[in-house]
Amino acid sequence: MKITAFNGSPRGRRSNTGIMVSEFLQGAEKAGARTEQIFLSGKKIGHCKGCFNCWIATPGQCVLKDDMTELLEKVLASDLIIMATPLYVDGVTAMMKGFMDRLIPLADPHFEQDDKGGWRHLRRYEHNPEIMVISNSGMPGREHFQVLELHFRRMARNFHSTVVAEIYRDSGELLKNQVLILKPIISKYKRNLRKAGEEFVSSGSISAETITKLEKPLISGEMYIKEANKHWDRQLAKLRN
């Protein structure tokens, strides 16, 4: 199995999203998968021009000559792509959205009706990879991911693919926290991410038991907000001093 993760965090390798993806991929590699994490922050990806040349003049190829040419090849060569993004304004980051927009050469411009009566484009290629979503939010509470969940499901439907797994982490800023009392909690969470990677490669899914463990709050929402507000108070105090 070939797994390619596209990390849309502006923080790149320093991101909480990157921590999650790296742990999952470690587990996947242990189970025999070939993996790669691509940081979109280090790639040159221009904005889609909406010119439709990739559908008419150069079918399947964008007129923009940038890193997206290579990334499209990596998408097509993968069995699973991980769309990894921190939550920005209840959705994906700008660079992840730019990457998603530039996937349009993978579609054929003609329309068809799906098995539920909805309209979508035809597929251009026989193989489209399955999709997994990994995201974290700086706020406590899983409800913040509602828009993101729907967005990727609709995207997958239009690209003749399926969202086969999702891992959402609220209170994501805790993943880099060095407070001694939190270290065993974060360490256990990372082990569960690795376990999820192993399970997915071995069986094609993540067990309900592991999902339950991954969705368990790291600390209470009340405690997280209390400490987060203290943090911002300290940062603001530095500016006044």
C-alpha positions as CSV (number, residue, x, y, z in Angstrom):
1,M,0.0,0.0,0.0
2,K,1.2,3.5,-0.9
3,I,0.1,6.3,1.4
4,T,0.8,9.9,0.6
5,A,-0.1,12.6,3.2
6,F,-0.5,16.2,2.0
7,N,0.0,18.5,5.0
8,G,-1.7,21.8,4.5
9,S,-0.4,23.5,7.7
10,P,1.4,26.8,7.3
11,R,3.7,25.6,10.2
12,G,5.0,22.8,8.0
13,R,7.2,20.4,10.0
14,R,6.6,22.3,13.2
15,S,2.8,21.8,13.0
16,N,0.5,19.8,15.4
17,T,-1.0,18.3,12.2
18,G,2.5,17.1,11.3
19,I,2.8,15.4,14.7
20,M,-0.4,13.5,14.1
21,V,0.4,12.5,10.5
22,S,4.0,11.4,11.5
23,E,2.7,9.1,14.2
24,F,0.0,7.5,12.0
25,L,2.6,6.9,9.2
26,Q,5.0,5.3,11.6
27,G,2.3,2.7,12.4
28,A,1.4,2.3,8.7
29,E,5.1,1.7,7.9
30,K,5.4,-0.9,10.6
31,A,2.5,-2.8,8.9
32,G,4.3,-2.7,5.6
33,A,3.0,0.5,3.8
34,R,5.2,2.8,1.8
35,T,4.5,6.3,3.1
36,E,5.4,9.9,2.4
37,Q,4.4,13.2,4.1
38,I,4.4,16.2,1.8
39,F,4.4,19.7,3.3
40,L,2.5,22.1,1.1
41,S,4.1,25.0,2.8
42,G,7.3,24.1,1.0
43,K,5.7,23.8,-2.4
44,K,4.9,26.3,-5.1
45,I,1.2,26.0,-5.9
46,G,-0.5,28.7,-7.9
47,H,-4.1,29.5,-7.7
48,C,-6.5,27.8,-10.1
49,K,-7.3,30.2,-12.9
50,G,-10.7,28.7,-13.8
51,C,-9.7,28.7,-17.4
52,F,-10.7,25.0,-18.1
53,N,-7.7,24.4,-20.3
54,C,-7.1,21.2,-18.2
55,W,-10.4,20.0,-19.6
56,I,-10.2,21.3,-23.2
57,A,-6.8,22.4,-24.5
58,T,-4.5,20.1,-22.5
59,P,-6.9,17.4,-21.0
60,G,-5.6,16.2,-17.6
61,Q,-2.8,18.8,-17.5
62,C,-2.9,22.3,-15.9
63,V,-1.4,25.2,-17.9
64,L,0.3,26.4,-14.7
65,K,3.8,25.1,-14.5
66,D,4.6,24.6,-10.8
67,D,5.0,21.9,-8.2
68,M,1.4,20.8,-8.7
69,T,2.4,18.8,-11.7
70,E,4.5,16.5,-9.5
71,L,1.9,16.4,-6.8
72,L,-0.8,15.2,-9.2
73,E,1.4,12.3,-10.2
74,K,1.8,11.4,-6.5
75,V,-1.9,11.5,-6.0
76,L,-2.5,9.1,-8.8
77,A,0.3,6.8,-7.7
78,S,-1.2,6.5,-4.2
79,D,-3.7,3.9,-2.8
80,L,-4.6,6.4,0.0
81,I,-4.1,10.1,0.3
82,I,-4.2,11.8,3.7
83,M,-5.6,15.3,3.5
84,A,-4.1,16.8,6.7
85,T,-5.0,20.3,7.8
86,P,-5.4,22.3,11.0
87,L,-8.8,23.8,11.4
88,Y,-8.9,27.4,10.1
89,V,-12.2,29.4,10.4
90,D,-14.1,26.1,10.7
91,G,-12.5,24.7,7.5
92,V,-9.3,23.9,5.7
93,T,-6.3,26.2,5.4
94,A,-5.8,28.5,2.4
95,M,-2.9,26.4,1.1
96,M,-4.9,23.1,1.4
97,K,-7.9,24.7,-0.4
98,G,-5.5,25.8,-3.1
99,F,-4.2,22.3,-3.4
100,M,-7.7,20.9,-3.6
101,D,-8.7,23.4,-6.3
102,R,-5.8,22.3,-8.4
103,L,-7.0,18.6,-8.4
104,I,-9.6,19.5,-11.0
105,P,-7.5,18.1,-13.9
106,L,-8.3,14.6,-12.4
107,A,-11.9,15.1,-13.4
108,D,-13.6,14.9,-16.8
109,P,-15.8,17.9,-17.6
110,H,-18.8,15.9,-18.5
111,F,-21.5,15.2,-15.9
112,E,-23.3,12.1,-14.7
113,Q,-25.8,11.3,-12.0
114,D,-24.6,9.2,-9.1
115,D,-26.5,6.4,-7.4
116,K,-28.2,8.9,-5.1
117,G,-29.4,11.2,-7.9
118,G,-26.8,13.9,-7.4
119,W,-24.7,15.3,-10.2
120,R,-20.9,15.1,-10.5
121,H,-18.2,15.1,-13.1
122,L,-17.0,11.9,-14.8
123,R,-13.7,10.3,-13.6
124,R,-10.8,10.9,-15.9
125,Y,-8.6,8.0,-14.7
126,E,-9.6,4.5,-13.8
127,H,-7.9,4.7,-10.4
128,N,-8.5,7.4,-7.8
129,P,-7.0,6.9,-4.3
130,E,-9.1,6.6,-1.2
131,I,-9.1,9.6,1.1
132,M,-8.3,9.9,4.8
133,V,-8.7,13.2,6.8
134,I,-6.5,14.2,9.7
135,S,-7.1,17.5,11.4
136,N,-6.6,19.3,14.7
137,S,-8.3,22.3,16.3
138,G,-7.0,24.8,18.8
139,M,-10.4,24.7,20.5
140,P,-11.8,21.9,22.7
141,G,-14.8,20.0,21.3
142,R,-15.2,17.7,18.3
143,E,-18.2,19.7,17.0
144,H,-15.8,22.2,15.4
145,F,-15.0,19.7,12.7
146,Q,-18.6,19.5,11.3
147,V,-17.9,21.7,8.2
148,L,-14.6,20.0,7.5
149,E,-16.3,16.5,7.6
150,L,-19.0,17.5,5.1
151,H,-16.5,19.3,2.8
152,F,-14.2,16.3,2.4
153,R,-17.2,13.9,1.9
154,R,-18.5,16.1,-0.9
155,M,-15.1,16.4,-2.5
156,A,-14.6,12.7,-2.4
157,R,-18.0,12.1,-4.0
158,N,-17.2,14.4,-6.9
159,F,-13.8,12.7,-7.4
160,H,-15.3,9.2,-7.4
161,S,-13.5,8.4,-4.1
162,T,-14.5,7.7,-0.5
163,V,-13.4,9.1,2.8
164,V,-12.4,5.8,4.5
165,A,-11.1,7.2,7.8
166,E,-11.0,10.4,9.8
167,I,-9.0,11.4,12.8
168,Y,-9.9,14.7,14.5
169,R,-8.0,16.1,17.5
170,D,-9.5,19.0,19.5
171,S,-7.3,20.9,21.9
172,G,-4.5,20.3,19.4
173,E,-2.1,22.7,21.0
174,L,-1.5,20.2,23.7
175,L,0.4,17.9,21.4
176,K,3.6,19.9,21.8
177,N,3.0,20.7,25.5
178,Q,6.0,19.9,27.7
179,V,4.2,20.1,31.1
180,L,5.3,17.0,33.0
181,I,1.8,15.9,34.0
182,L,0.6,15.9,30.4
183,K,3.5,13.9,28.9
184,P,2.1,10.4,29.6
185,I,-1.3,11.5,28.2
186,I,0.3,12.8,25.0
187,S,2.5,9.7,24.8
188,K,-0.5,7.4,25.0
189,Y,-2.3,9.4,22.3
190,K,0.6,9.1,20.0
191,R,0.7,5.3,20.6
192,N,-2.9,5.2,19.6
193,L,-2.2,7.1,16.4
194,R,0.5,4.5,15.5
195,K,-1.9,1.8,16.3
196,A,-4.5,3.3,14.0
197,G,-1.8,3.3,11.2
198,E,-1.1,-0.3,11.7
199,E,-4.7,-1.3,11.8
200,F,-5.6,0.6,8.7
201,V,-2.9,-1.0,6.6
202,S,-3.6,-4.5,8.0
203,S,-7.4,-4.4,7.7
204,G,-8.4,-1.4,5.7
205,S,-10.0,0.4,8.6
206,I,-9.4,1.7,12.1
207,S,-11.1,-0.4,14.9
208,A,-13.9,1.1,16.9
209,E,-11.9,0.6,20.0
210,T,-8.9,2.7,18.7
211,I,-11.3,5.4,17.3
212,T,-12.8,5.7,20.8
213,K,-9.4,6.1,22.3
214,L,-8.4,8.7,19.7
215,E,-11.5,10.8,20.3
216,K,-11.1,10.8,24.1
217,P,-10.4,14.3,25.4
218,L,-6.8,14.8,26.5
219,I,-8.0,17.1,29.3
220,S,-11.3,18.7,30.1
221,G,-12.5,21.5,27.9
222,E,-12.8,23.8,31.0
223,M,-9.2,23.1,32.0
224,Y,-7.9,23.7,28.5
225,I,-9.7,27.0,28.1
226,K,-8.5,28.2,31.5
227,E,-4.9,27.4,30.7
228,A,-5.2,28.8,27.2
229,N,-6.5,32.1,28.5
230,K,-3.6,32.3,30.9
231,H,-1.2,31.7,28.1
232,W,-2.7,34.6,26.0
233,D,-2.7,36.8,29.0
234,R,1.1,36.2,29.4
235,Q,1.7,36.9,25.8
236,L,-0.2,40.1,25.9
237,A,1.6,41.1,29.1
238,K,4.9,40.8,27.3
239,L,3.8,43.5,24.8
240,R,2.9,45.9,27.6
241,N,6.2,45.5,29.5
